[in-house]
Amino acid sequence: MSSEAPPAGAPEPDHLRRFVSIWLVATIIALPLVIFVLGPNLPPGHGSDVASGQVTDNTVLTAMATPVLLLVVIYMIYATINFRQAKGGMLEGQAVRGDARLQTSWIIITGALVLSLAVYGTIRLEQGYGAGSGSGPKPLTVPSGKKLPVQVIAQQWAFTYRYPTYGGVETTHLELPVNEDIELHVTSLDVIHSFWAYQLGVKADANPGVDNVTFVKPTRIQTFEVHCAELCGLWHGAMYDHGKVVSDADFETWIHEEQRNFAATTKVLPPYALTYAPEPTERGH
């Protein structure tokens, strides 16, 4: 479009109709790409039921944000092309006055978007049992059926894992059986940490003396990353490990081997408790 001022007496085009048409076409093209192409590839992936739920949530949020983003970007481009001052001109712009219909529409639309996201987020948090975040010692919602309890014990600067249904053995690596509900009890022995199993979509704070419960069901055999996501001291960046999701048979083989390897240590550990906090001298690994 030309930057020259229109000839005197030339009718001004209907900018609103033209802009809305461009925006609608762009939105119709972009939304399917966001939902069906970008959405399935959004983080954190599909390594668990929780992670898949977060992919769905990220897709919904991105899809709802797309028309708003396009509205702002297209308007900036359209205004730059059509309403910029003519070359060499030093003209006073036209007076701008409020438009009650436009302002009312904007308030209603944005208000509806914010409220719908609030309702959606609340429902999804309840359906997803906290969506991979810790729900404290007394979660409001709990998945039904049998669950494998695992205690995640954070300390400077490593995580260890205790399996109460296997004699309270405490291991230095996390392995989980595939397609089984896991009940994670996250706690800390010293400062505040945060247990983040990225590919599983789990991120729960580890606070001293607190049992922070979260649930996850791994849905594929894989290796996943474990990080501390809370600045916890000098070697925070080194508080990193890998966990594994394995078949039921492989898990049983592994956990029984860990019981044998750590039998001497398990004997001197206190009985399993949600407020587990042994003295440093009692920790043989």
Backbone as a ProteinNet text record, in pm:
[ID]
protein_1_A
[PRIMARY]
MSSEAPPAGAPEPDHLRRFVSIWLVATIIALPLVIFVLGPNLPPGHGSDVASGQVTDNTVLTAMATPVLLLVVIYMIYATINFRQAKGGMLEGQAVRGDARLQTSWIIITGALVLSLAVYGTIRLEQGYGAGSGSGPKPLTVPSGKKLPVQVIAQQWAFTYRYPTYGGVETTHLELPVNEDIELHVTSLDVIHSFWAYQLGVKADANPGVDNVTFVKPTRIQTFEVHCAELCGLWHGAMYDHGKVVSDADFETWIHEEQRNFAATTKVLPPYALTYAPEPTERGH
[TERTIARY]
82.8	0	86.5	41.7	121.3	118.1	228.8	236.3	192.1	164.6	121.9	-20	-51.1	-185.2	-282.3	-404.7	-502.7	-539.1	-574.5	-613.5	-728.9	-731.8	-838	-973.3	-1064.3	-1198.5	-1212.9	-1100.3	-1109.5	-1170.5	-1263.7	-1328.7	-1229.1	-1237.9	-1152.7	-1204.6	-1116.5	-1163.9	-1215.5	-1298.5	-1352.1	-1243.3	-1158.7	-1044.2	-1087.7	-1193.3	-1237.5	-1275.6	-1356	-1398.5	-1279	-1189.2	-1071.3	-982.5	-959.4	-875.1	-936.3	-1065.9	-1132.4	-1127.4	-1141.9	-1135.4	-997.3	-892.5	-756.1	-733.2	-779.1	-760.1	-834.4	-956	-1032.9	-967.5	-922.2	-856.8	-729.9	-650.1	-526.6	-557.5	-662.1	-699.4	-746.7	-827.5	-877.3	-762.3	-660.2	-544.2	-456.4	-436.4	-340.3	-392.7	-521.1	-572.7	-554.1	-588.2	-563.1	-415.2	-327.4	-184.3	-139.9	-192.8	-158.1	-210	-335.3	-399.6	-346.2	-331.3	-300.9	-153.4	-77.3	64.3	153.8	135.7	219.9	181.8	52.8	4.1	62.5	55.7	106.6	255.7	329.7	474.2	515	417.5	449	503.1	584.3	636.7	525.2	545.1	665.3	663.6	573.6	568.2	461	473.7	369	426.8	514.5	577.1	491.8	382.6	294.2	156.7	59.8	-73.4	-70.4	11.6	23.3	85.6	193.1	260.1	166.3	92.9	-1.4	-109.4	-153.9	-252.1	-197.4	-70.4	-9.4	6.6	33.3	37.7	-98.9	-204.5	-339.9	-365.3	-327.3	-348.2	-268.8	-144.2	-62.4	-120.4	-178.9	-241.5	-363.4	-446.6	-564.4	-524.5	-425.1	-380.3	-323.2	-242.7	-184.9	-291.9	-390.5	-499.2	-581.2	-605.3	-682	-602.3	-470.9	-387.4	-363.2	-376.2	-343	-426.1	-560.6	-637.1	-599.7	-571.5	-534.2	-400.1	-304.1	-172.3	-183.3	-260.4	-277.4	-345.4	-441.6	-510.3	-411.7	-322.7	-226.7	-123.9	-67.7	38.6	-15.5	-130.4	-187.1	-226.1	-279.5	-316	-191.5	-82.8	40.1	88.7	86.4	132.2	37.1	-91.9	-191.7	-182.3	-170.1	-161.9	-33.8	76.6	203.5	195.5	125.9	117.1	16.5	-98.1	-208.5	-217.6	-163.3	-183.7	-54.8	52.9	176.4	172.5	246.2	247.2	309.1	253.3	304.9	449.8	526.3	667.5	688.3	773.5	804	699.1	592.7	484.2	505.5	449.3	450	306	223.3	79.9	32.5	-69.8	-133.4	-231.5	-222.4	-312.5	-455.6	-545.6	-686.4	-712.2	-810	-847.3	-902.4	-860.9	-905.8	-1001.3	-1117.3	-1217.5	-1254.9	-1302.6	-1341.4	-1462.7	-1470.6	-1584.8	-1644.8	-1759.2	-1819.6	-1845.5	-1888.4	-1916.9	-1790.1	-1682.1	-1555.6	-1501.1	-1506.9	-1456.6	-1537.7	-1669.6	-1754.6	-1727.3	-1712.7	-1685.1	-1551.8	-1452.3	-1319.8	-1325.6	-1396.9	-1408	-1481.1	-1589.3	-1667.5	-1585.6	-1518.7	-1443.3	-1326.1	-1247.1	-1131.5	-1175.4	-1284.1	-1335.3	-1379.5	-1447.9	-1491.5	-1372.3	-1266.6	-1146.8	-1081.8	-1066.8	-1000.8	-1083.8	-1214.7	-1299.5	-1303.6	-1308.6	-1311.1	-1180.3	-1067.7	-939.5	-934.2	-991.5	-993.7	-1075.6	-1191.2	-1275.1	-1205.1	-1148.9	-1080	-962.8	-883.1	-767.9	-807.7	-914.3	-961.2	-1006.4	-1084.2	-1133.3	-1017.5	-921.7	-809.7	-720.8	-702.9	-624.1	-689	-821.1	-891	-886.9	-909	-907.5	-769.3	-665.4	-528.5	-458.2	-532.4	-474.4	-357	-378.4	-273.5	-184.7	-211.7	-138	12.7	53.8	196.8	266.7	195.6	256.9	215.8	296.1	264.3	135.8	55.7	-71.8	-69.3	50.2	60	33	27.2	8.7	-131.4	-228.7	-367.2	-426.4	-398.2	-450.5	-604	-661.3	-806.7	-862.4	-787.5	-831.1	-720.3	-760.4	-665.7	-712.3	-624.9	-667.2	-708.3	-809.5	-858	-766.4	-780.1	-704.9	-572.4	-501.5	-373.3	-265.4	-179.9	-72	57.2	167.8	298.9	354	369.9	425.7	578.3	630.1	774.7	803.7	895.2	933.6	1055	1042.1	1151.6	1215.9	1342.4	1412.7	1520.6	1502	1598.8	1695	1818.8	1920.2	2031.8	2112.4	2225.2	2331.5	2356.6	2290.5	2257.5	2157.5	2116.5	1975.8	1910.8	1784.3	1809.4	1743.5	1736.6	1588.9	1562.2	1424.1	1399.6	1294	1263.7	1133.3	1135	1021.2	964.4	860.9	809.9	750.8	697.4	639.1	744.6	869.3	979.5	1078.5	1025.5	1108.9	1170.2	1125.1	1180.4	1318.6	1357.1	1487.7	1497.7	1612.4	1637.4	1746	1714.5	1805.9	1855.4	1959.7	2017.6	1966.9	1886.4	1828.8	1680.6	1605.2	1460.3	1421.9	1356.4	1297.7	1151.1	1067.7	923.6	869.6	767.1	704.8	609.3	603.9	520	373.2	287.1	140.7	92.3	160.1	116.7	111.4	4.7	-7.7	98.8	168.7	274.9	231.9	250	220.4	353.5	394.6	522.9	505.1	588.3	589.8	722.8	716.2	836.7	867.7	990.8	1031.3	1179.2	1230.5	1370.4	1430.6	1561.3	1633.3	1697.3	1712.1	1785.1	1715.3	1743.9	1687.2	1574	1516.3	1407.6	1466	1416	1450.7	1321.5	1334.6	1216.6	1246.6	1165.5	1182.3	1113.5	1192.8	1138.9	1176.7	1078.7	1095.8	1030.6	1110.9	1059.1	968.6	1017.6	940.3	813.8	808.9	688.6	589.2	630.4	540.4	521.1	618.3	606.8	705.6	657.5	743.9	681.7	745	688.9	795.6	760.2	854.4	889.7	1016.9	1064.8	1101.4	1015.4	1035.3	1069	1159.3	1195.5	1073.4	1055.5	948	809.6	799.4	669.4	657	541	511.5	428.2	492.5	426.1	391.3	261.8	216.2	177.3	222.6	180.2	168.3	92.2	62.5	102.7	144.7	180.7	167.6	133.7	125.9	210.1	332.8	415.6	348.3	350.2	277.7	368.1	497.8	589.8	723.3	790.1	923.4	1021.1	1096.9	1181.1	1280.8	1375.5	1464.1	1422.3	1411	1367.5	1468.3	1466.6	1559.3	1500.7	1585.6	1547.8	1637.5	1577.7	1651.4	1598.9	1681.9	1632.6	1600.9	1477.9	1433.6	1421.5	1490	1489.3	1632.9	1679.2	1816.6	1841.4	1932.3	1946.2	2089	2175	2310.7	2413.8	2538	2652.2	2645.4	2609.4	2612.3	2471.9	2384.8	2248	2248.7	2335.6	2339.4	2381.2	2447	2491.2	2388.8	2276.2	2172.6	2085.2	2139.6	2083.3	2106	2005.6	2017.5	1919.3	1921.6	1825.5	1745.9	1618.4	1533.9	1491.9	1432	1389.8	1247.7	1174.1	1046.7	1069.6	1039.2	1070.6	946.2	956.6	846.6	830.2	716	691.7	798.3	832.4	931	1067.3	1106.9	1236.5	1238.4	1124.9	1119.4	1136.8	1068.8	1079.8	1223.3	1286	1425.6	1514.9	1495.3	1579	1559.5	1433.7	1409.7	1460	1450.9	1503.8	1656.9	1718.3	1864.2	1905	1826.5	1855.1	1838.4	1738	1720.9	1843.6	1900.7	2020.6	2140.8	2155.4	2271.2	2271.8	2153.2	2144.5	2091.8	2101.2	2047.6	2113	2243.8	2313.7	2269.5	2250.9	2208.5	2064.8	1978	1837.5	1819.6	1905.1	1893.6	1910.4	1993.6	2019.9	1932.6	1851.8	1759.6	1640.1	1583.3	1461.7	1346.1	1242	1126	1070.1	1013	958.9	853.9	862	764.7	756.7	640.3	621.4	708.8	751.5	838.9	981	1019.2	1150.6	1263	1347.1	1460.3	1568.9	1643.6	1747.1	1865.8	1941.8	2064.7	2165.9	2251.7	2349.7	2437	2468.9	2556.7	2490.2	2357.9	2287.1	2271.9	2312.9	2293.1	2416.8	2407.9	2524.3	2544.8	2461.6	2477.9	2435
-119.2	0	124.6	226.1	347.2	427.6	494.8	581.3	722.4	751.6	885.6	910	1033.4	1068.4	1049.8	1004.2	985.2	1119.2	1119.9	1244.9	1310.9	1441.6	1516.7	1469.9	1447	1405.5	1256.4	1180.6	1036.3	973.2	879	817.2	732.9	740.8	662	517.9	419.5	280.5	244.2	141.7	93	10.3	80.1	12.6	-95	-70.3	-169	-299.9	-291.3	-413.3	-483	-408	-466.7	-535.2	-466.3	-522.6	-649.6	-645.4	-762.7	-880.4	-854.5	-961.6	-1026.8	-944.2	-998.4	-1080.8	-1027.9	-1097.2	-1230.7	-1232.7	-1357.3	-1463.3	-1423.1	-1518.8	-1574.3	-1485.4	-1530	-1624	-1594.7	-1679.9	-1816.3	-1819.9	-1946.7	-2033.9	-1971.6	-2047.7	-2093.4	-2004.2	-2032	-2133.2	-2127.9	-2213	-2362.7	-2414.4	-2557	-2593.6	-2503.2	-2530.4	-2538.8	-2448.7	-2449.5	-2575.3	-2612	-2723.1	-2858.9	-2876.5	-3010.2	-3031.4	-2923.9	-2937.8	-2901.7	-2780.8	-2736.7	-2806.1	-2815.8	-2866	-2999.5	-3103.6	-3235.1	-3236.4	-3135.3	-3131.1	-3035.5	-2981.2	-2891.8	-2970.7	-2907.2	-2975.5	-2996.9	-3094.2	-3176.6	-3310	-3332.1	-3458.6	-3550.5	-3679	-3775.3	-3893.2	-3863.6	-3969.3	-4021.7	-3951.7	-3995.6	-3935	-3979.1	-3920.9	-3772.7	-3736.6	-3596.9	-3513	-3563.5	-3490.5	-3470.5	-3573.8	-3562.2	-3459.3	-3456.2	-3355.9	-3215.1	-3198.1	-3065.8	-3024.6	-3121.2	-3090.4	-3040.8	-3107.1	-3062.2	-2921	-2895.6	-2763	-2656.7	-2686.9	-2591.5	-2565.2	-2669	-2651.8	-2561	-2582	-2497.9	-2352.9	-2331.3	-2195	-2127.9	-2202.3	-2146.2	-2114.9	-2203.9	-2180.4	-2057.8	-2037.7	-1921.2	-1792.8	-1802.4	-1682.8	-1643.5	-1740.3	-1713.7	-1601.2	-1600.7	-1489.3	-1354.2	-1351.3	-1225.2	-1176.4	-1268.6	-1231.3	-1180.6	-1252.1	-1209	-1072.9	-1049.1	-920.1	-806.2	-823.7	-718	-701.1	-811.6	-804.5	-751	-802.1	-757.3	-610.3	-567.8	-426.4	-337.4	-379.1	-299.1	-286.2	-397.8	-394.2	-310.6	-331.7	-259.7	-109	-70.7	71.6	133.3	59.6	111.6	138.1	51	65	172.7	176	260.4	396.1	409.1	533.5	608.5	570.4	644.5	776.8	868.6	1002.7	1000.2	1079	1086.2	1132.4	1080.6	1112.6	1263.3	1317.9	1460.2	1546.5	1488	1568.2	1594.7	1702.2	1736.8	1771.4	1669.9	1691.1	1658.5	1727.8	1700.3	1586.1	1484.4	1370.4	1406.9	1323.7	1346	1321.4	1392.7	1374.7	1233.5	1171.2	1035.7	1041.9	985.6	983.9	839.5	819.3	685.8	635.1	502.4	437.7	342.4	378	301	157.3	133.9	-3.4	-87.5	-27	-98.9	-128.9	-29.1	-48.3	-154.4	-149.8	-248.1	-388.9	-400.6	-531.5	-586.4	-499.7	-542.9	-591.7	-520.2	-560.6	-693.8	-711.7	-835.2	-954.5	-936.3	-1047.7	-1087.4	-989.9	-1023.1	-1078.4	-1024.3	-1077.9	-1222.2	-1253.7	-1391.8	-1484.8	-1438.7	-1521.4	-1552.1	-1449.5	-1468.7	-1560.7	-1540.1	-1623.3	-1767.7	-1786.3	-1923	-1995.3	-1923.1	-1985.2	-2020.1	-1935.6	-1963.9	-2089.5	-2101.6	-2220.2	-2344.3	-2333	-2446.7	-2491.7	-2395.7	-2430.5	-2499	-2450.8	-2511.6	-2655	-2675.6	-2810.4	-2904.2	-2857.4	-2942.7	-2976.7	-2882.4	-2911.6	-3021.8	-3017.5	-3120.9	-3254.9	-3252.4	-3376.9	-3440.6	-3356.9	-3406.5	-3425	-3421.8	-3444.4	-3349.7	-3223.5	-3124.6	-3103.3	-3176.2	-3158.5	-3170.8	-3266.9	-3293.4	-3210.8	-3119.4	-3041.4	-3100.3	-3077.1	-3130.4	-3071.2	-3154.1	-3109.8	-3106.1	-3107.6	-3107.1	-3244.5	-3253.3	-3383.8	-3441	-3358.1	-3403.9	-3355.8	-3425.7	-3384.7	-3384.2	-3287.3	-3279.9	-3392	-3431.8	-3540.2	-3643.8	-3770.1	-3881.6	-3983	-4029.2	-4130.9	-4259.2	-4324.7	-4448.4	-4565	-4673.8	-4793.9	-4802	-4909.4	-4937	-4841.1	-4796.5	-4704.8	-4751.5	-4731.8	-4763.9	-4639.7	-4641.2	-4524.8	-4520.2	-4401.5	-4380	-4247.7	-4249.9	-4126	-4066.1	-3939.4	-3865	-3779.6	-3805.1	-3739.4	-3648.8	-3518.8	-3421.9	-3380.4	-3356.2	-3305.2	-3244.1	-3161.4	-3103.4	-3211.2	-3251.4	-3205.8	-3328.2	-3402.3	-3523.7	-3562.6	-3642.3	-3704.9	-3852.9	-3905	-4048.9	-4087.6	-4218.2	-4263.3	-4384.6	-4378.1	-4486.6	-4555.1	-4687.8	-4769.4	-4842.2	-4787.1	-4846.8	-4986.1	-5018.2	-5151.5	-5256.7	-5216.8	-5311.5	-5302.3	-5306.5	-5309.9	-5176.8	-5068.2	-4936.7	-4914	-4989.7	-4971.6	-4832.3	-4768.4	-4635.3	-4646.7	-4600.4	-4616.7	-4481.3	-4486.5	-4363	-4329.2	-4416.9	-4390.6	-4423.6	-4354.5	-4371.9	-4458	-4569.6	-4651.3	-4674.1	-4670.5	-4683.4	-4783.7	-4859.3	-4951.1	-4876	-4917.5	-4851.8	-4885.2	-4790.7	-4807.5	-4843.6	-4791.3	-4810.7	-4675.5	-4651.1	-4525.4	-4517.7	-4404.4	-4382.4	-4269.9	-4291	-4188.8	-4140.6	-4021.4	-3965.8	-3881.5	-3908	-3829.9	-3753.8	-3625.6	-3544.7	-3467.9	-3480	-3411	-3372.4	-3306.3	-3261.6	-3285.7	-3307.2	-3324.9	-3196.2	-3094.9	-2975.6	-2847.6	-2800.6	-2674.8	-2704.5	-2600.4	-2617.7	-2657.3	-2766.4	-2812.6	-2822.4	-2863.4	-2888.8	-3007.4	-3110.4	-3232.3	-3212.3	-3218.5	-3193.9	-3310.7	-3394.1	-3502.7	-3455.5	-3394.7	-3316.6	-3398.6	-3511.6	-3588.2	-3649.4	-3660.7	-3712.3	-3601.3	-3476.7	-3365.2	-3342.2	-3382.4	-3370.3	-3265.6	-3173.4	-3073.1	-3038.7	-3084.9	-3068	-3017	-2919	-2863.2	-2967.5	-2965.7	-3052.4	-2963.3	-2961.7	-2876.9	-2962.8	-2916.6	-2994.3	-3020.8	-3146.7	-3182.7	-3181.7	-3169.9	-3164	-3282.2	-3346.5	-3454.9	-3397.1	-3372.9	-3311.6	-3422	-3450.4	-3567	-3526.2	-3604.7	-3587	-3723.7	-3731.1	-3858.6	-3853.1	-3966.3	-3975.6	-4120.3	-4137.9	-4271.5	-4272.4	-4325.1	-4332.6	-4420.7	-4375.1	-4446.4	-4504.1	-4487.2	-4546.5	-4577.3	-4680.5	-4713.6	-4608	-4548.4	-4434.9	-4403.9	-4317.5	-4255	-4108.9	-4060.2	-3921.6	-3847.4	-3717.4	-3632.1	-3593.7	-3588	-3541	-3422.9	-3309.7	-3189	-3137.4	-3061	-2974	-2839.5	-2792.4	-2668.1	-2553.4	-2563.9	-2457.8	-2433.2	-2308.9	-2276.7	-2318.6	-2413.8	-2477.8	-2474.3	-2393	-2384.9	-2391.9	-2405.3	-2393.6	-2490.9	-2617.7	-2719	-2751.9	-2653.1	-2672.4	-2723.3	-2667.9	-2707.2	-2851.4	-2911	-3049.7	-3148	-3097.3	-3184	-3234.4	-3330.8	-3375.9	-3525.4	-3594.9	-3739	-3784	-3912.1	-3971.5	-4079.4	-4086.4	-4195.1	-4281.4	-4395.5	-4487.5	-4535.1	-4552	-4622.4	-4754.6	-4865.7	-4998	-5086.3	-5203.8	-5300.4	-5351.4	-5411.5	-5465.2	-5567.8	-5656.7	-5760.2	-5699.1	-5601.4	-5536.4	-5458.8	-5398.6	-5325	-5420.2	-5533.4	-5629.9	-5681.3	-5707.3	-5752.1	-5646.2	-5520.7	-5410.7	-5386.2	-5378.8	-5343.3	-5452.1	-5577.4	-5684	-5680.6	-5642.3	-5625.8	-5510	-5400.3	-5287.4	-5328.4	-5410.5	-5458.5	-5534.8	-5614.9	-5689.2	-5595.7	-5502.5	-5412.8	-5322.5	-5277.7	-5181.3	-5244.9	-5376.9	-5445.3	-5395.8	-5377.8	-5333.2	-5193.4	-5106.5	-4969.6	-4966.6	-5045.9	-5046.3	-5083.9	-5169.9	-5214.9	-5100.5	-5001.1	-4892.5	-4770.7	-4772.7	-4662.4	-4672.9	-4560.4	-4566.1	-4621.8	-4671.7	-4721.1	-4611.8	-4655.4	-4557.8	-4469.2	-4340.2	-4244.4	-4127.6	-4061.8	-3949	-3831	-3824.5	-3716.2	-3767.4	-3860.6	-3924.6	-3821.9	-3825.5	-3732.1	-3793	-3890.1	-3954.3	-3862.1	-3893.2	-3819.4	-3850.3	-3753.7	-3776.4	-3898.6	-3928.8	-4043.5	-4176.2	-4175.1	-4298.8	-4326	-4233.5	-4247.6	-4313	-4442.3	-4516.3	-4504.5	-4430.6	-4413.5	-4272.4
0	0	0	-66.5	-80	48.3	74.7	191.6	159.2	31.4	-7.5	40.6	74.8	118	2.2	29.3	-78.2	-141.8	-270.4	-337.1	-264.4	-270.6	-204.7	-255.9	-167.6	-205.6	-226	-225.1	-244.6	-119.4	-138.6	-22.4	57.6	190.6	278.2	282	262.8	267.2	406.2	409.1	535.8	604.3	682.1	743.9	842.3	916.9	1016	948.7	842.5	773	709.8	651.8	588.5	691.8	806.3	911.1	969.7	999.8	1057	960.1	832	732.2	730.8	733.6	735.6	861.6	974.8	1102.9	1105.8	1055.7	1055.1	967.2	849.3	759.1	824.6	884	950.4	1066.7	1142.6	1255.8	1208.5	1102.9	1049.6	999.2	944	896.3	1013.2	1111.5	1219	1320.9	1354	1461	1433.5	1315.7	1291.6	1300.5	1256.9	1266.4	1411.8	1495.3	1636.9	1705.2	1676.9	1747.7	1702	1569.9	1517.7	1481.3	1461.4	1424.7	1543.1	1596.1	1707.6	1837.8	1866.8	1994.5	2036.6	1953.8	1996.4	2028.1	1981.5	2003.6	2115.8	2186.5	2297	2416.1	2501.6	2619.5	2722.7	2813.8	2834.9	2761.5	2668.2	2595.8	2651.3	2619.1	2654.2	2732.3	2826.9	2904.2	3018.1	3050.5	3158.1	3136.1	3218.3	3207.9	3243.2	3342.2	3382.6	3271.7	3211.4	3104	2984.9	2946.8	2835.6	2866.4	2991.6	3030.5	3020	3053.2	3041.4	2895.5	2807.2	2664	2617.4	2661.8	2627.8	2678.6	2803.4	2861.1	2784.9	2751.9	2675.9	2538.1	2477.9	2346.8	2357	2459.3	2479.2	2502.2	2588.3	2616.6	2492	2416	2293.9	2191.3	2178.8	2083	2121.3	2250.7	2294.1	2279.7	2292.6	2280.1	2135.1	2042.9	1902.3	1841.3	1852.9	1794.5	1854.2	1986	2050.4	1997.8	1987.3	1934.2	1791.2	1709.5	1570.6	1563.2	1651.4	1652.8	1674.9	1772.8	1805.2	1693.6	1646.1	1545.3	1413.1	1370.2	1242.2	1250.1	1363.9	1376.5	1368.6	1433.6	1427.9	1284.3	1210.3	1071.4	986.5	1006.6	926.4	952.1	1079.1	1112	1057.7	1063.2	1012.4	862.4	790.3	644.9	605.3	670.2	623.5	690.4	810.2	883.1	911.8	846.1	870.4	794.8	843.5	785.2	646	558.3	420.8	420.6	324.5	316.3	303.5	391.6	387.8	453.4	499.7	557.3	704.8	753.2	894.8	930	934.5	948	1088.7	1130.6	1259	1240	1322.7	1310.9	1345.2	1300.7	1330.2	1478.5	1530.9	1671	1691.5	1798.5	1829.3	1947.7	1930	2036.7	2068.9	2186.2	2228.1	2152.8	2143.2	2079.2	2183.4	2233.3	2343	2302.9	2179	2136	2131.5	2079.5	2071.7	2211	2299.5	2434.4	2509.4	2495	2562.1	2509.6	2377.9	2317.9	2368.4	2375.9	2421.6	2566.2	2652.5	2792.7	2804.9	2729.2	2737	2686.6	2572.9	2512.8	2601.6	2644.6	2728.5	2864.1	2919.3	3045.7	3031.8	2919.4	2895.1	2880.1	2812.8	2796.2	2930.7	3014.1	3143.5	3232.8	3237.6	3322.5	3272.6	3141.2	3087.4	3118.6	3111.6	3146.6	3295.1	3380	3523.4	3551.6	3487.1	3506.5	3452.5	3333.6	3273.1	3360.3	3407.5	3489.8	3619	3682.4	3807.4	3785	3679.5	3649.1	3618.4	3539.7	3500.8	3620.2	3712.5	3831.1	3914.2	3925.3	4001.2	3928.3	3797.1	3720.5	3717.7	3716.5	3704.9	3836.8	3949.1	4081.1	4107.1	4073.8	4094.8	3974.8	3865.1	3739.5	3757.5	3841.3	3855.6	3960.4	4025.2	4133	4266.6	4367.5	4498.3	4554	4617.1	4672.7	4824.3	4884.2	5028.4	5087.2	5218.7	5282.7	5267.5	5234.1	5221.8	5089.1	4977.4	4846.6	4845.7	4776.2	4765.7	4680	4577.3	4489.8	4480.1	4478.5	4475.9	4372.4	4283	4185.7	4256.2	4201.8	4262.4	4227.1	4300.8	4269.9	4341.8	4314	4378.1	4330.3	4421.9	4388.8	4455.2	4385.6	4441.1	4510.3	4643.9	4712.1	4698.2	4670	4663.6	4733.6	4827.6	4894.6	4825.1	4787.8	4725.8	4834.2	4863.9	4974.4	4915.5	4930.1	4877.7	4987.8	4949.9	5042.1	4958.1	5019	4946.5	4922	4795.3	4674.6	4591	4635.2	4565.1	4609.5	4526.4	4563.6	4591.7	4694.9	4714.9	4722.4	4711.3	4693.8	4782.9	4861	4953.6	4912.1	4914.8	4872.2	4995.1	5058.2	5182.3	5163.7	5047.1	5026.4	4996.1	4988.2	4966.7	5082.5	5202.2	5321.4	5359.2	5297.7	5329.1	5272.1	5169	5109.2	5048	5067.2	5011	4905.2	4784.5	4672	4623.3	4542.8	4489.9	4349.7	4292.7	4160.5	4162.5	4077.6	4072.9	3953.7	3981.6	3875.6	3907.9	3803.6	3820.3	3719.4	3756.2	3660.9	3567.4	3442.6	3343.8	3368.9	3335.3	3343.5	3483.5	3584.1	3722.2	3791.6	3867.6	3940.4	4049.3	4052.7	4150.5	4244	4372.7	4472.9	4530.8	4489	4531.3	4656.9	4756.3	4880.4	4883.1	4856.2	4837	4965.3	5013.2	5135.6	5125.4	5228.4	5229.8	5366.8	5368.9	5494.5	5544.5	5456.8	5500.1	5455.3	5334.3	5285.4	5187.6	5132.6	5036.1	4900.6	4845.6	4711.5	4629.2	4504.1	4420.9	4329.5	4340	4261.3	4126.7	4019.3	3884.7	3795.1	3763.8	3667.4	3537.6	3451.5	3338.9	3247.3	3196.4	3098.3	3158	3290.4	3355.7	3388.8	3371.5	3400.9	3549.7	3632.6	3777.4	3827.3	3909.2	3971.7	4107	4214.2	4347.6	4443.1	4525	4622.4	4727.8	4769.8	4877	4994.9	5097	5213.8	5336.6	5421.8	5541.6	5629.1	5668.1	5758.4	5697.9	5566.1	5498.8	5403.9	5404.9	5311.2	5197.1	5084.8	4969.4	4869.7	4853.5	4777.6	4636	4538.9	4400.4	4335.6	4227.1	4162.7	4015.3	3962.9	3821.9	3777.1	3650.9	3592.3	3465.4	3470.4	3349.2	3244.5	3120.1	3014.2	2906.4	2920	2822.6	2889.4	2841.2	2890.5	2838.5	2929.2	2890.2	3000.3	2965.7	3063.3	3075.1	3197.3	3217.4	3304	3294	3367.3	3502.8	3602.1	3735.1	3770.6	3800.5	3838.3	3971.5	4040.6	4146.9	4082.7	4102.3	4038.3	4137.9	4251.3	4351.8	4395.8	4384.7	4422.3	4567.1	4585	4715.7	4769.5	4710.9	4761.1	4651.1	4691.4	4600.1	4483.9	4509.7	4404.8	4353.6	4357.7	4305.4	4161.6	4078.2	3937.5	3915.8	4014.5	4002.3	4059.4	4109.4	4166.6	4052.1	3981.3	3854.2	3839.6	3788.4	3772.4	3664.7	3632.2	3539.6	3612	3582	3629.6	3512.4	3543.1	3437.6	3462.5	3353.2	3355.8	3283.9	3352.8	3300.2	3307.8	3250.1	3257.2	3400.2	3428.9	3563.2	3601.9	3509.5	3538.7	3566.9	3485	3507.1	3638.4	3672.8	3800	3917.2	3915.4	4025.1	4037.1	3923.6	3927	3988.3	3946.3	3994.1	4143.3	4189.4	4328.9	4423.8	4382.7	4468.5	4473.4	4362.9	4362.1	4453.3	4451.4	4540.2	4686.3	4714.6	4852.4	4900.6	4812.3	4848.9	4865.1	4772.7	4774.5	4898.3	4940	5050.3	5179.1	5190	5307.5	5436.6	5434.1	5554.5	5594.9	5496.8	5525.9	5575.3	5512.8	5550	5697	5748.8	5887.5	5986.9	5953.6	6048.7	6023.9	5918.7	5893.6	5987.6	6026.3	6107.8	6025	6088.4	6014	5923.1	5812.7	5717	5784.3	5758.4	5808.9	5711.9	5710.3	5619.1	5656.9	5783	5828.3	5845.2	5760	5764.4	5764.1	5866.9	5875.2	5962.3	5912.2	5993.6	6016.8	6119.5	6145.4	6034.3	5998.5	5891.3	5914	6040.1	6067.6	6036.3	6022.1	5995.6	5847.2	5765.2	5622.3	5562	5533.2	5485.4	5335.7	5263.8	5119.3	5085
[MASK]
+++++++++++++++++++++++++++++++++++++++++++++++++++++++++++++++++++++++++++++++++++++++++++++++++++++++++++++++++++++++++++++++++++++++++++++++++++++++++++++++++++++++++++++++++++++++++++++++++++++++++++++++++++++++++++++++++++++++++++++++++++++++++++++++++++++++++++++++++++++++++++++

